[in-house]
Amino acid sequence: MIDKINIDKTNAWPFVEAKKIIRERKKNIESKGKITLQTGYGPSGLPHIGTFGEVARTSMIVNALNHLTDLPKEIITFSDDMDGLRKVPENVPNQEILNANLHKPLTVVPDPFGKFNSFGEHNNEMLKDFLNKFGFKYSFKSSTELYKSGKFNETLKLILSNYKGIMNIILPTLGKERQQTYSPFLPICPTSGAVLEIPIKEIDENNSKVLFDNNGTDLEKSILNGDCKLQWKVDWAMRWYALDVDFEMYGKDLIESAILSTKIIRLLGKPNPSGFAYELFLDEKGEKISKSKGNGVTIDQWLDYASPQSLSLYMYQNPKRAKNFIEKLFLKLWMNI
């Protein structure tokens, strides 16, 4: 059973969210004897302050949970490193290397810095280095490794068996043209190595295979062991299911995605995690910071001018209010404007 201790009444958001997790996920938490929190990271560009913020804020919720229950807690920092590289970031060297490898999984794209086996691995290691410097406790998981190791296989089979129901959830949210080509499964091209977004012709549920229409040519692929990956919203629900996630926070731009992923995991037979939507981090122009644009303040840039404690305080304050003033200040300091 969940054993709470008496604490003073507080409206501090980490405690509000911690209590909500225990309330909403009580049955699941007691069944498995632990609380699993997840943060997501897309290593399509260098990690920035927003990436750091998710782990920092989730860690704050864990600290609150520690006052409410003695059950073990785990933060999974999940990297979507099997995604195809869609756009070349503006703030990396040797961009011709990335241009030559567009649409390939990030763990296949060569590292333009020449330090690691891939661009995905480079950015993963940068993120882990930042988190380790701040002493965060987390379990890092790579999408590529989990897909290829078979960790997701049973859930992928469940996705395939619920194909029609998932399509009924997703298709109404798409335009008519996209509805004709949408597939929750994205095969890895055997010749180019690219992640393909092509329509499905037939499904072989018994053998866990899908026949795709690859521009008029049939392409049959297994959905197991990393031969295919899932489209984003379906992938998110699959991950919640397979990793038995109890909580995940996300930017307000992903609220609609979270709603669809919630419907999908419920279709698969599990309740959705408790969630928390935070306001976005903005650049000096008031635009959302982006790894592909390179318009966000990095952790190293912040620490050049302020203490780690100041960054933690910045993350704690008002997570439901957009943050751009301090970032604007630090960006100007960094660029000597």
Rosetta silent file (secondary structure, phi, psi, omega in degrees, C-alpha in Angstrom):
SEQUENCE: MIDKINIDKTNAWPFVEAKKIIRERKKNIESKGKITLQTGYGPSGLPHIGTFGEVARTSMIVNALNHLTDLPKEIITFSDDMDGLRKVPENVPNQEILNANLHKPLTVVPDPFGKFNSFGEHNNEMLKDFLNKFGFKYSFKSSTELYKSGKFNETLKLILSNYKGIMNIILPTLGKERQQTYSPFLPICPTSGAVLEIPIKEIDENNSKVLFDNNGTDLEKSILNGDCKLQWKVDWAMRWYALDVDFEMYGKDLIESAILSTKIIRLLGKPNPSGFAYELFLDEKGEKISKSKGNGVTIDQWLDYASPQSLSLYMYQNPKRAKNFIEKLFLKLWMNI
SCORE:     score description
SCORE:     0.000 S_00000001
   1 L     0.000  154.043  177.772    0.000    0.000    0.000 S_00000001
   2 L   -77.899  122.862 -174.724    1.035    3.608   -0.536 S_00000001
   3 L  -106.782  106.610 -179.663    2.175    4.977    2.766 S_00000001
   4 L   -90.595  151.238  172.069    1.822    8.753    3.059 S_00000001
   5 L  -111.898  157.750 -179.612    3.360   10.858    5.772 S_00000001
   6 L   -72.847  128.292  174.348    1.843   14.028    7.146 S_00000001
   7 L  -133.065  157.306  178.528    3.111   17.190    5.470 S_00000001
   8 L   -63.975  146.097  177.676    1.961   20.768    5.688 S_00000001
   9 L   -62.237  133.472 -179.063   -0.636   21.754    3.140 S_00000001
  10 L  -145.190  147.702  175.191    1.051   23.302    0.155 S_00000001
  11 L  -102.392    9.262  178.929    0.088   24.567   -3.287 S_00000001
  12 L   -59.320  129.588 -170.488    3.625   24.112   -4.612 S_00000001
  13 H   -58.535  -35.215  178.225    3.183   22.569   -8.061 S_00000001
  14 H   -61.660  -36.300  178.386    5.556   19.577   -7.533 S_00000001
  15 H   -73.069  -36.615  176.754    3.448   18.452   -4.560 S_00000001
  16 H   -59.834  -45.902 -179.098    0.211   19.076   -6.454 S_00000001
  17 H   -70.150  -38.012  179.448    1.462   16.855   -9.291 S_00000001
  18 H   -62.585  -43.757  178.789    2.905   14.227   -6.939 S_00000001
  19 H   -64.965  -36.651  179.472   -0.423   13.870   -5.137 S_00000001
  20 H   -65.669  -41.122  178.046   -2.210   13.637   -8.479 S_00000001
  21 H   -58.727  -48.103 -178.485    0.095   10.818   -9.612 S_00000001
  22 H   -63.995  -37.363 -179.204   -0.601    8.829   -6.444 S_00000001
  23 H   -71.654  -48.002 -174.443   -4.326    9.461   -6.745 S_00000001
  24 H   -76.598  -29.317 -174.529   -4.686    8.731  -10.469 S_00000001
  25 L  -112.983   20.076 -173.086   -2.234    5.827  -10.665 S_00000001
  26 H   -52.784  -51.755 -176.909   -2.831    4.285   -7.223 S_00000001
  27 H   -62.108  -45.382 -179.371   -3.856    0.832   -8.440 S_00000001
  28 H   -65.649  -42.370 -178.592   -1.035    0.570  -10.976 S_00000001
  29 H   -64.301  -44.799 -179.335    1.604    1.857   -8.580 S_00000001
  30 H   -66.834  -32.983 -179.479    0.607   -0.537   -5.821 S_00000001
  31 H   -65.872  -42.930 -176.846    0.510   -3.443   -8.294 S_00000001
  32 H   -97.318  -12.234  175.074    4.093   -2.978   -9.502 S_00000001
  33 L    74.145   23.884  177.109    5.522   -1.485   -6.303 S_00000001
  34 L  -159.292  167.736  177.635    7.224    1.508   -7.935 S_00000001
  35 E  -120.157  124.495 -177.032    6.528    4.824   -9.656 S_00000001
  36 E  -111.037  120.961  177.579    7.823    5.347  -13.188 S_00000001
  37 E  -114.832  143.992 -176.482    8.212    8.851  -14.583 S_00000001
  38 E  -127.335  144.863  168.832    9.362    9.549  -18.128 S_00000001
  39 E  -125.562  145.314 -178.235   10.910   12.444  -19.987 S_00000001
  40 E  -111.373  147.118 -179.095   11.300   12.486  -23.759 S_00000001
  41 E  -142.614  128.403  174.881   14.156   13.823  -25.867 S_00000001
  42 L  -102.889  106.217 -174.269   14.491   14.072  -29.636 S_00000001
  43 L   -80.952   42.020  177.819   18.246   14.130  -30.460 S_00000001
  44 L   -81.893   -2.231  177.721   17.745   15.774  -33.853 S_00000001
  45 L  -163.190  178.368 -177.031   19.833   18.704  -32.608 S_00000001
  46 L   -66.702  137.547  179.541   21.925   19.825  -29.678 S_00000001
  47 L   -63.269  141.593 -178.596   20.123   19.636  -26.315 S_00000001
  48 L  -125.358 -170.294 -173.291   18.995   23.012  -24.983 S_00000001
  49 H   -63.179  -30.264  178.147   17.515   24.494  -21.855 S_00000001
  50 H   -67.737  -38.701  177.220   14.046   23.108  -22.581 S_00000001
  51 H   -61.509  -47.249  177.870   15.387   19.556  -22.721 S_00000001
  52 H   -59.775  -38.657 -174.636   17.125   20.062  -19.403 S_00000001
  53 H   -61.137  -37.722 -179.359   13.967   21.577  -17.954 S_00000001
  54 H   -62.532  -43.663 -179.388   11.871   18.433  -18.372 S_00000001
  55 H   -69.591  -41.340 -179.848   14.325   16.328  -16.383 S_00000001
  56 H   -61.836  -46.743 -177.786   14.812   19.039  -13.752 S_00000001
  57 H   -69.065  -38.634  176.970   11.089   19.528  -13.211 S_00000001
  58 H   -64.259  -36.911  176.666   10.383   15.797  -13.189 S_00000001
  59 H   -64.026  -33.976  176.927   13.117   15.434  -10.569 S_00000001
  60 H   -64.954  -36.727  177.063   11.326   18.071   -8.489 S_00000001
  61 H   -67.968  -38.247  176.212    8.191   15.934   -8.598 S_00000001
  62 H   -60.968  -41.307  177.891   10.238   12.921   -7.480 S_00000001
  63 H   -60.259  -39.374  177.173   11.489   14.969   -4.524 S_00000001
  64 H   -67.501  -41.455  178.388    7.878   15.705   -3.614 S_00000001
  65 H   -59.746  -33.570  179.914    6.952   12.034   -4.021 S_00000001
  66 H   -62.795  -23.588  176.641    9.715   11.149   -1.579 S_00000001
  67 L   -85.119  -11.278 -174.671    7.745   13.029    1.099 S_00000001
  68 L  -108.456  -26.797 -177.483    4.578   11.124    0.258 S_00000001
  69 L  -153.880  149.643  177.381    5.666    7.522   -0.237 S_00000001
  70 L   -91.115   -0.778  179.657    8.626    5.234    0.346 S_00000001
  71 L   -62.093  147.655  178.286    8.034    3.320   -2.882 S_00000001
  72 L   -62.159  147.442  176.202   10.948    3.360   -5.368 S_00000001
  73 E  -125.071  143.581  178.290   10.825    5.995   -8.110 S_00000001
  74 E  -133.194  131.028  171.370   12.469    5.870  -11.516 S_00000001
  75 E  -101.798  117.618  173.627   12.921    8.639  -14.081 S_00000001
  76 E   -93.565  119.540  172.501   13.284    7.252  -17.588 S_00000001
  77 E   -98.479  105.026 -171.472   14.998    9.696  -19.928 S_00000001
  78 E  -100.901  128.170  178.815   13.933    8.366  -23.306 S_00000001
  79 E  -103.357  123.673  176.253   15.691    9.366  -26.526 S_00000001
  80 L   -80.924   56.047 -171.431   13.732    9.176  -29.792 S_00000001
  81 L   -84.507    5.144  173.243   16.984    8.443  -31.591 S_00000001
  82 L   -96.097   -3.637  176.059   15.438    6.122  -34.175 S_00000001
  83 L   -62.138  150.055  174.628   13.556    9.051  -35.726 S_00000001
  84 E   -77.271  143.414  177.229   14.621   10.096  -39.188 S_00000001
  85 L   -72.024  111.533 -175.414   16.605   13.339  -39.493 S_00000001
  86 L   -91.763  -28.789 -174.517   14.101   15.715  -41.084 S_00000001
  87 L  -148.244  143.361  179.922   16.060   18.966  -41.050 S_00000001
  88 L   -82.932  122.225  178.332   19.696   19.977  -40.683 S_00000001
  89 L   -61.781  149.973 -176.513   20.253   22.092  -37.530 S_00000001
  90 L   -84.305  -12.141 -172.453   21.750   25.500  -38.156 S_00000001
  91 L  -111.912   31.715  177.216   24.198   25.379  -35.240 S_00000001
  92 L  -126.311  154.337  179.769   26.339   22.342  -36.123 S_00000001
  93 L   -81.339  174.447  173.128   29.478   22.041  -38.289 S_00000001
  94 L    48.559   51.220 -174.660   29.933   19.972  -41.459 S_00000001
  95 H   -65.563  -19.639  178.437   26.299   20.338  -42.492 S_00000001
  96 H   -64.469  -28.811  177.444   26.965   18.602  -45.787 S_00000001
  97 H   -65.140  -43.583 -179.531   27.325   15.342  -43.819 S_00000001
  98 H   -71.016  -39.744  178.370   23.838   15.746  -42.396 S_00000001
  99 H   -59.522  -33.817 -179.084   22.343   16.853  -45.714 S_00000001
 100 L   -76.817   -8.092 -176.364   23.636   13.645  -47.287 S_00000001
 101 L  -127.474   25.581  177.530   21.872   11.576  -44.618 S_00000001
 102 L   -59.620  144.056  176.747   18.460   13.206  -44.319 S_00000001
 103 L    76.545   -3.037  174.807   15.569   10.919  -43.310 S_00000001
 104 L   -84.315  153.805  176.843   17.885    8.242  -41.915 S_00000001
 105 E   -56.069  142.980 -175.109   17.570    7.240  -38.237 S_00000001
 106 L   -60.748  -24.783  177.956   19.584    9.576  -36.027 S_00000001
 107 L   -85.240    3.469  173.811   21.707    6.684  -34.777 S_00000001
 108 L  -108.583  -28.300 -179.613   22.747    5.995  -38.383 S_00000001
 109 L   -64.883  127.035  179.488   23.506    9.596  -39.377 S_00000001
 110 L   -59.886  149.488  179.648   27.286   10.244  -39.020 S_00000001
 111 L   -76.820  115.900 -179.409   28.373   12.610  -36.267 S_00000001
 112 L   -67.597  -15.351  177.125   29.316   15.967  -37.864 S_00000001
 113 L   -86.735  -12.774  177.997   31.527   16.651  -34.848 S_00000001
 114 L    70.368   22.535 -176.223   33.501   13.460  -35.484 S_00000001
 115 L  -104.440  -30.197 -174.584   33.380   12.383  -31.845 S_00000001
 116 L  -128.923  176.012 -176.119   30.830    9.557  -31.758 S_00000001
 117 L   -69.739  -22.082 -178.696   29.452    6.818  -33.976 S_00000001
 118 L  -155.330  165.505  176.006   26.397    8.870  -34.941 S_00000001
 119 H   -64.804  -39.426  177.560   24.721   12.253  -34.602 S_00000001
 120 H   -61.566  -44.027  179.224   22.123   10.674  -32.336 S_00000001
 121 H   -64.549  -40.071  177.967   24.794    9.222  -30.062 S_00000001
 122 H   -56.466  -49.232 -176.688   26.592   12.594  -29.936 S_00000001
 123 H   -71.663  -34.931  174.200   23.469   14.406  -28.774 S_00000001
 124 H   -59.788  -45.492 -178.073   22.527   11.624  -26.358 S_00000001
 125 H   -67.346  -35.725  175.738   25.956   11.844  -24.729 S_00000001
 126 H   -61.700  -44.219  179.988   25.717   15.628  -24.494 S_00000001
 127 H   -62.820  -47.436 -179.630   22.395   15.317  -22.705 S_00000001
 128 H   -61.484  -37.085  178.388   23.679   12.675  -20.296 S_00000001
 129 H   -62.686  -43.592  177.162   26.734   14.810  -19.578 S_00000001
 130 H   -60.366  -48.078 -175.679   24.519   17.794  -18.654 S_00000001
 131 H   -66.015  -37.271  179.441   22.292   15.675  -16.438 S_00000001
 132 H   -67.340  -36.247  178.670   25.234   14.016  -14.726 S_00000001
 133 H   -61.135  -31.904 -179.470   26.811   17.385  -13.937 S_00000001
 134 L   -91.877    0.563  175.779   23.666   18.326  -12.033 S_00000001
 135 L    73.387   22.726  178.751   23.539   14.995  -10.215 S_00000001
 136 L   -69.001  144.574  174.170   20.164   13.888  -11.584 S_00000001
 137 L  -100.134  119.368 -175.783   19.168   10.276  -11.016 S_00000001
 138 L  -155.075  162.175  175.035   17.736    8.835  -14.199 S_00000001
 139 E  -116.331  112.464 -177.265   17.675    5.746  -16.400 S_00000001
 140 E   -82.315  132.767  177.918   18.619    6.542  -19.999 S_00000001
 141 E  -131.824  134.386 -179.336   16.856    4.530  -22.697 S_00000001
 142 E  -100.994  129.593  177.227   17.484    4.626  -26.428 S_00000001
 143 H   -57.638  -44.860  179.997   14.627    4.081  -28.868 S_00000001
 144 H   -57.529  -47.901 -177.510   17.009    2.380  -31.299 S_00000001
 145 H   -65.189  -40.538 -177.593   18.278   -0.057  -28.685 S_00000001
 146 H   -72.321  -38.540  175.605   14.814   -0.940  -27.385 S_00000001
 147 H   -62.904  -50.845 -173.571   13.332   -1.447  -30.844 S_00000001
 148 H   -70.880  -28.466 -179.617   16.261   -3.554  -32.072 S_00000001
 149 H   -77.056  -13.356 -177.515   16.582   -5.603  -28.878 S_00000001
 150 L    91.394    2.623 -179.876   12.957   -6.728  -29.112 S_00000001
 151 L   -56.542  -36.077 -176.944   11.914   -4.962  -25.919 S_00000001
 152 L   -91.565   -2.096 -170.313    8.958   -3.407  -27.759 S_00000001
 153 H   -55.240  -48.170 -176.664    8.039   -6.500  -29.812 S_00000001
 154 H   -64.343  -37.769  177.969    5.051   -7.670  -27.774 S_00000001
 155 H   -71.745  -33.910  176.176    3.580   -4.182  -27.665 S_00000001
 156 H   -64.018  -38.255  175.788    4.202   -3.762  -31.408 S_00000001
 157 H   -62.951  -38.913  178.678    2.207   -6.952  -32.005 S_00000001
 158 H   -66.269  -38.516  175.746   -0.576   -5.466  -29.885 S_00000001
 159 H   -60.100  -45.491 -178.473   -0.438   -2.283  -31.974 S_00000001
 160 H   -64.182  -39.426 -179.706   -0.768   -4.351  -35.151 S_00000001
 161 H   -69.905  -19.474  177.478   -3.721   -6.313  -33.786 S_00000001
 162 L  -107.697   25.101 -175.056   -5.432   -2.994  -32.980 S_00000001
 163 H   -54.522  -49.215 -176.452   -4.542   -1.420  -36.338 S_00000001
 164 H   -63.785  -42.196  179.284   -8.100   -0.570  -37.358 S_00000001
 165 H   -64.043  -38.902  178.578   -8.957    0.966  -34.004 S_00000001
 166 H   -66.757  -41.797  177.454   -5.797    3.081  -34.044 S_00000001
 167 H   -62.191  -36.370  178.339   -6.535    4.270  -37.579 S_00000001
 168 H   -66.338  -26.597  177.230  -10.029    5.249  -36.438 S_00000001
 169 H   -78.650  -43.339 -172.311   -8.424    7.414  -33.739 S_00000001
 170 H   -82.114  -45.179 -170.640   -5.798    9.053  -35.947 S_00000001
 171 H   -56.933  -40.379  179.775   -7.440    9.506  -39.357 S_00000001
 172 H   -61.649  -16.533 -179.250  -10.150   12.014  -38.296 S_00000001
 173 H   -90.586   -3.064 -175.163   -7.361   14.376  -37.175 S_00000001
 174 L  -108.414  158.182  174.206   -5.680   14.381  -40.602 S_00000001
 175 L   -70.564  163.089 -175.228   -6.437   16.134  -43.878 S_00000001
 176 H   -59.386  -41.453 -178.802   -8.029   14.122  -46.695 S_00000001
 177 H   -66.129  -42.842 -179.622   -4.801   13.794  -48.669 S_00000001
 178 H   -68.310  -31.300  178.449   -2.801   12.640  -45.633 S_00000001
 179 H   -59.070  -30.995 -176.882   -5.509   10.143  -44.722 S_00000001
 180 H   -74.516  -22.095 -174.234   -4.766    8.285  -47.958 S_00000001
 181 H  -116.335   -6.510 -173.321   -1.077    7.750  -47.136 S_00000001
 182 L   -67.065  136.201  172.277   -0.960    7.590  -43.316 S_00000001
 183 L  -139.186  134.127  176.159    0.545    4.501  -41.704 S_00000001
 184 L   -70.286  -20.020  179.301    1.308    4.040  -37.986 S_00000001
 185 E  -101.868  133.532  178.940    4.274    1.854  -39.027 S_00000001
 186 E  -116.696  109.430 -179.034    7.306    3.393  -40.703 S_00000001
 187 E   -76.110  150.718  172.496    9.581    0.857  -42.417 S_00000001
 188 E   -89.588  122.139 -176.285   13.338    1.296  -42.644 S_00000001
 189 L   -63.481  127.189 -178.267   14.269    1.235  -46.333 S_00000001
 190 L   -69.986  -17.542 -179.199   16.558   -1.755  -47.054 S_00000001
 191 L   -99.949  -52.061 -176.971   18.460    0.166  -49.754 S_00000001
 192 L   -87.088  -22.688 -175.993   18.691    3.806  -48.609 S_00000001
 193 L    80.098    4.769 -177.585   18.388    3.182  -44.864 S_00000001
 194 L   -80.358  155.146  172.112   15.826    6.011  -44.633 S_00000001
 195 E   -82.506  116.062 -173.207   12.718    5.987  -42.432 S_00000001
 196 L   -95.329  138.426  172.301    9.904    5.770  -44.995 S_00000001
 197 L  -110.045   87.709 -175.419    6.450    7.311  -44.678 S_00000001
 198 L  -131.171  154.883 -175.219    4.545    5.158  -47.153 S_00000001
 199 L   -75.408  157.864  178.098    1.034    3.653  -47.142 S_00000001
 200 E   -90.405  137.391  174.524    0.106    0.130  -46.103 S_00000001
 201 E   -99.720  -46.523 -177.354   -1.334   -2.339  -48.637 S_00000001
 202 E  -145.292  154.497  177.188   -1.785   -5.454  -46.498 S_00000001
 203 E  -121.343  130.633  174.953   -1.289   -6.631  -42.927 S_00000001
 204 E  -112.590   85.834 -174.679   -0.115  -10.116  -41.964 S_00000001
 205 H   -64.534  -36.301 -177.189   -0.926  -10.157  -38.265 S_00000001
 206 H   -62.680  -34.262 -178.622   -0.023  -13.830  -37.791 S_00000001
 207 H  -106.873    8.536  178.169    3.556  -13.262  -38.980 S_00000001
 208 L    54.879   45.587 -179.915    3.886   -9.682  -37.679 S_00000001
 209 E  -126.588  155.960  177.846    4.536   -8.345  -41.164 S_00000001
 210 E  -132.492  136.585  174.511    3.231   -5.423  -43.213 S_00000001
 211 E  -100.140  120.237 -177.810    3.193   -5.002  -46.981 S_00000001
 212 E  -105.400  156.341  171.974    3.823   -1.379  -47.970 S_00000001
 213 E   -98.928  100.468 -178.512    3.375    0.493  -51.240 S_00000001
 214 E   -96.610   79.316 -179.756    6.801    2.028  -51.843 S_00000001
 215 L    55.366   46.432  177.182    6.024    4.312  -54.778 S_00000001
 216 L    93.679   -9.618  178.100    4.450    1.488  -56.771 S_00000001
 217 E  -109.864  133.693  178.735    6.818   -1.241  -55.579 S_00000001
 218 E   -70.154  136.037  175.933    5.798   -3.727  -52.887 S_00000001
 219 E  -132.948  111.198  178.971    7.920   -3.644  -49.754 S_00000001
 220 E   -99.191  129.955 -178.477    7.279   -6.282  -47.102 S_00000001
 221 E  -137.954  144.516  168.599    8.763   -5.677  -43.654 S_00000001
 222 E   -72.283  148.100  176.545    8.534   -7.242  -40.235 S_00000001
 223 L   -89.381   -1.252 -172.899    7.319   -4.848  -37.564 S_00000001
 224 L   -99.686  161.744  169.805    9.689   -6.446  -35.033 S_00000001
 225 L    56.224   32.227  173.454   13.301   -5.919  -33.956 S_00000001
 226 L    84.176    9.165  175.564   13.691   -2.444  -35.437 S_00000001
 227 L   -74.640  -22.661  173.439   12.692   -3.189  -39.042 S_00000001
 228 E  -136.236  155.102  167.482    9.915   -0.615  -38.559 S_00000001
 229 E  -123.402  173.546 -177.276    9.309    2.170  -36.088 S_00000001
 230 E  -101.754  149.937  169.856    6.060    3.870  -35.174 S_00000001
 231 L   -59.490  156.110 -168.915    4.687    7.277  -36.056 S_00000001
 232 H   -50.065  -58.364 -172.626    5.011    9.762  -33.194 S_00000001
 233 H   -64.884  -37.376  177.645    1.597    9.649  -31.506 S_00000001
 234 H   -71.866  -38.371  178.083    1.358    5.864  -31.745 S_00000001
 235 H   -61.284  -41.459 -179.032    4.977    5.526  -30.626 S_00000001
 236 H   -62.603  -45.910  178.232    4.292    7.643  -27.546 S_00000001
 237 H   -64.433  -41.029  178.427    1.351    5.458  -26.534 S_00000001
 238 H   -59.725  -42.618 -179.625    3.360    2.292  -27.239 S_00000001
 239 H   -65.849  -43.288  176.208    6.165    3.537  -25.010 S_00000001
 240 H   -56.300  -43.718 -177.502    3.768    4.369  -22.180 S_00000001
 241 H   -67.358  -52.677 -173.445    2.350    0.863  -22.456 S_00000001
 242 H   -66.684  -35.495 -177.621    5.631   -1.058  -22.792 S_00000001
 243 H   -97.107    0.164  176.918    7.487    0.855  -20.064 S_00000001
 244 L    53.383   55.667 -174.524    4.433    1.113  -17.777 S_00000001
 245 L   -78.274  134.761  179.155    4.818    4.887  -17.372 S_00000001
 246 L   -98.524  -22.734 -176.805    2.950    6.604  -14.509 S_00000001
 247 E  -154.509  141.390  169.197    3.779   10.233  -15.325 S_00000001
 248 E  -152.160  134.775  173.832    5.094   12.391  -18.145 S_00000001
 249 E  -100.458  159.351 -176.297    5.189   16.139  -18.606 S_00000001
 250 E  -160.405  157.952  177.912    5.238   17.812  -22.010 S_00000001
 251 E   -67.417  154.925 -175.790    5.045   21.224  -23.662 S_00000001
 252 H   -63.605  -18.474  177.592    1.621   22.684  -24.366 S_00000001
 253 H   -71.219  -11.030 -179.644    2.241   22.221  -28.100 S_00000001
 254 H  -105.977   11.072 -178.666    1.905   18.461  -27.506 S_00000001
 255 H   -59.630  -46.034 -179.654   -1.453   18.564  -25.728 S_00000001
 256 H   -64.270  -37.639  176.399   -3.337   17.300  -28.793 S_00000001
 257 H   -63.064  -41.026 -179.929   -0.752   14.546  -29.279 S_00000001
 258 H   -63.960  -36.182  178.414   -1.170   13.527  -25.641 S_00000001
 259 H   -63.350  -45.509 -179.997   -4.942   13.309  -26.103 S_00000001
 260 H   -68.082  -41.613  178.818   -4.571   10.958  -29.079 S_00000001
 261 H   -63.989  -33.958  175.996   -1.878    8.873  -27.374 S_00000001
 262 H   -62.552  -43.693  178.325   -4.186    8.585  -24.360 S_00000001
 263 H   -63.272  -36.769 -177.571   -6.937    7.181  -26.564 S_00000001
 264 H   -70.466  -45.778 -178.780   -4.509    4.701  -28.097 S_00000001
 265 H   -65.897  -32.345  175.949   -3.106    3.326  -24.830 S_00000001
 266 H   -67.879  -37.443  174.839   -6.641    2.908  -23.519 S_00000001
 267 H   -60.962  -36.469 -179.670   -7.502    1.001  -26.687 S_00000001
 268 H   -73.851  -17.006  174.084   -4.515   -1.247  -25.965 S_00000001
 269 L   112.877   11.815  177.273   -5.905   -1.974  -22.516 S_00000001
 270 L  -127.045  151.822  174.236   -4.017    0.224  -20.047 S_00000001
 271 L   -72.937  151.940  179.829   -4.849    3.557  -18.397 S_00000001
 272 L   -75.087  155.872  175.910   -2.864    6.568  -19.532 S_00000001
 273 L   -65.367  160.452  168.177   -0.143    8.117  -17.369 S_00000001
 274 E   -68.822  142.916 -175.928   -0.784   11.190  -15.286 S_00000001
 275 E  -130.522  164.152  179.340    0.305   14.234  -17.286 S_00000001
 276 E  -148.947  117.608 -179.882    1.379   17.846  -16.885 S_00000001
 277 E   -97.828  121.594 -179.968    1.497   20.370  -19.734 S_00000001
 278 E  -104.780  160.090  176.551    3.973   23.212  -19.260 S_00000001
 279 L   -72.679  160.743 -172.631    4.344   26.464  -21.150 S_00000001
 280 L   -83.538  158.213  170.708    6.997   26.716  -23.831 S_00000001
 281 E   -90.194  131.258 -174.395   10.486   28.149  -23.713 S_00000001
 282 E  -116.573  152.451  177.581   10.758   31.067  -26.123 S_00000001
 283 L   -87.551 -169.658 -175.216   13.684   32.795  -27.807 S_00000001
 284 L   -67.607  -15.330  178.131   14.380   36.531  -27.954 S_00000001
 285 L   -96.709    2.198 -177.685   11.760   36.904  -30.701 S_00000001
 286 L    80.867   13.965  179.029    9.086   35.152  -28.663 S_00000001
 287 L   -97.304  151.904  178.742    9.315   32.042  -30.853 S_00000001
 288 E   -58.651  133.489  177.254    9.491   28.474  -29.561 S_00000001
 289 L   -71.321  147.529 -172.382   13.080   27.341  -29.100 S_00000001
 290 L  -142.951  138.557  177.017   14.032   24.539  -31.441 S_00000001
 291 L   -66.513  -34.130 -178.526   16.923   22.103  -31.731 S_00000001
 292 L   -72.429  -30.873  177.858   16.786   22.409  -35.516 S_00000001
 293 L   -84.921  -24.720 -176.872   16.991   26.208  -35.390 S_00000001
 294 L    67.772   31.549 -174.717   19.567   26.278  -32.603 S_00000001
 295 L  -101.853   16.348  178.699   17.776   29.284  -31.091 S_00000001
 296 L  -108.061  152.703  176.242   17.734   28.140  -27.468 S_00000001
 297 L   -71.741  129.982  177.558   20.181   28.897  -24.671 S_00000001
 298 L   -83.122  165.348  178.537   22.354   25.880  -23.930 S_00000001
 299 H   -62.668  -42.601 -179.646   23.194   24.746  -20.416 S_00000001
 300 H   -62.197  -38.909  178.179   26.844   25.688  -20.895 S_00000001
 301 H   -62.478  -44.620  178.769   25.862   29.188  -22.004 S_00000001
 302 H   -59.496  -47.610 -174.241   23.722   29.646  -18.897 S_00000001
 303 H   -70.978  -13.780  173.359   26.468   28.398  -16.591 S_00000001
 304 H   -68.151  -24.009 -173.533   28.940   30.846  -18.124 S_00000001
 305 H  -120.924  -11.313 -176.206   26.945   33.653  -16.488 S_00000001
 306 L  -151.536  169.334 -174.988   25.065   32.153  -13.547 S_00000001
 307 L   -82.715  160.086  173.696   25.105   29.364  -11.004 S_00000001
 308 H   -58.600  -34.373  179.839   23.509   25.906  -11.315 S_00000001
 309 H   -63.161  -36.124  179.773   21.201   26.923   -8.445 S_00000001
 310 H   -66.595  -35.367  179.006   19.864   29.843  -10.488 S_00000001
 311 H   -68.811  -40.484  177.831   18.988   27.477  -13.328 S_00000001
 312 H   -63.268  -41.777  178.190   17.147   25.147  -10.967 S_00000001
 313 H   -63.358  -40.468  178.641   15.202   28.080   -9.530 S_00000001
 314 H   -60.074  -40.336  179.212   14.346   29.243  -13.046 S_00000001
 315 H   -70.486  -31.933 -176.917   12.929   25.805  -13.839 S_00000001
 316 H   -71.691  -39.674 -171.033   10.932   25.682  -10.611 S_00000001
 317 L   -74.360  128.293  169.281    9.140   28.995  -10.969 S_00000001
 318 L    46.035   62.461 -179.484    5.819   29.176  -12.843 S_00000001
 319 L   -65.287  -15.098  178.327    6.081   26.186  -15.233 S_00000001
 320 L   -95.822   13.058  174.923    2.703   27.126  -16.719 S_00000001
 321 L  -118.109  133.702 -179.189    3.954   30.547  -17.789 S_00000001
 322 L   -59.203  142.634 -177.346    5.988   30.989  -20.989 S_00000001
 323 E  -117.089  116.592  175.601    9.639   31.801  -20.350 S_00000001
 324 L  -143.662  -23.131 -174.657   11.496   34.161  -22.598 S_00000001
 325 H   -63.397  -50.410 -177.573   12.697   37.227  -20.667 S_00000001
 326 H   -68.472  -38.798  177.545   15.619   35.591  -18.867 S_00000001
 327 H   -61.903  -38.889  178.559   16.519   33.563  -21.934 S_00000001
 328 H   -61.607  -42.258  179.655   16.511   36.784  -23.944 S_00000001
 329 H   -62.017  -49.119 -176.829   18.859   38.360  -21.403 S_00000001
 330 H   -68.402  -34.059  177.626   21.281   35.452  -21.400 S_00000001
 331 H   -64.883  -38.892  178.654   21.227   35.163  -25.182 S_00000001
 332 H   -68.047  -38.789  176.527   22.175   38.827  -25.471 S_00000001
 333 H   -62.058  -43.040 -177.777   24.967   38.364  -22.932 S_00000001
 334 H   -64.357  -40.249 -176.880   26.211   35.343  -24.840 S_00000001
 335 H   -89.140    1.233  179.936   26.176   37.141  -28.185 S_00000001
 336 L    56.842   40.191  178.563   27.577   40.345  -26.627 S_00000001
 337 L   -82.187    0.000    0.000   24.661   42.374  -28.013 S_00000001
